[in-house]
Amino acid sequence: MTDLLELESQTLAAIDGAGDEAALEAVRVGALGKKGVISALLASLGKMSPDERKIQGAAINGLKDKVSEALAARKAALKAKAREAQLAAEAVDVTLPARVSGLETGRIHPITQVTDELTAIFVDMGFSIAEGPDIESDDYNFTKLNFPPSHPARDMHDTFFFPPDASGERKLLRTHTSPVQVRTMLAQKPPIRVVCPGRTYRSDADQTHTPMFHQVEGLVIDRTANLGQLKWVLEEFCKAFFEVPHVAMRFRPSFFPFTSPSMEVDIQCRRSGGEIRFGEGEDWLEILGCGMVHANVLRNCGLDPDVWQGYAWGLGIDRIAMLKYGMPDLRDFFEADIRWLDHYGFRPLDLPTLAGGLSG
């Protein structure tokens, strides 16, 4: 009997000490399983005399009932404890303020915003949007655009070239979006009126230059395209983009292989306290290059320069974003700093429109 009391004490203590249902099941199997201690005692009753069996049987069955009750009670307690832990982990404090939606916290990157602004302006003028691949051939990026074989822009210090392929041709990361103009002229019949926004790449990096940057170029091909139309388009664009009623522009002679005549364009501005205001003042700021499409470019794209003529321009999206929204360092555009984006970014649903205002 003493052994049964000791076995009862040990078993009940093991049950009480089980920390989870797996440990409790191990105690049950050790006591009441087919090879359990109590099951073995019950099996030994057949070898006892009737009188001894009557006494030991009652004691062993009483132990079995106590252990079974203790197991059931401990299992219920463990289930309740697990349920409480789950409820605590999944609890929702209804007194907390509602979580702000992504439409409130998310921000559109200034480059995306300015690209949308450009698109809204030029689409309103009747332009279509054209795009092309970032990886280009030397032919589309340089040759068809009238770059001589010895032109310094072909040098590896300015252009990111890939290793030669099996045929010996070296692909490159486009240095401007002008190859999109080439692809458009080769694929479409005039008249053509497109703008070409996209990423471009050059081996350069400082406060106002990055190895990857963004450009938008425009192209018009028609029988009567002329410099007067070009100047009007650029003037209307600057007024709409910088959101000023009047703007003075200065066109200076320049040189680009793909246009003739070529011009750099300055816009009137006033610098004061680190701020630049357009449409007023006595200062000038260069913002873009433009000109009439070179006759050789037209020929290279299968167009007769005696029938068709065109004008084109190009400007840096990153640069005009910095000018319009007062961002001092171009490198910040690519740092992925959420604090910078919270400050300079735009709300997702504030889509730029000419009627409602480009910058909200």
HUVEN-V510769 format. One record per helix or strand of 3 or more residues. SS is the DSSP state (H for helix, E for strand). FROM is the first residue (numbers start at 1). LEN is the number of residues. If there is no record, write none. Layout:
SS,FROM,LEN / SS,FROM,LEN
This chain:
H,2,16 / H,21,12 / H,37,11 / H,50,40 / H,102,4 / H,110,15 / H,138,4 / H,143,3 / H,152,3 / H,178,10 / E,192,10 / E,212,11 / H,227,16 / E,249,8 / E,259,14 / E,275,4 / E,283,11 / H,295,6 / E,309,8 / H,317,9 / H,330,5 / H,338,7
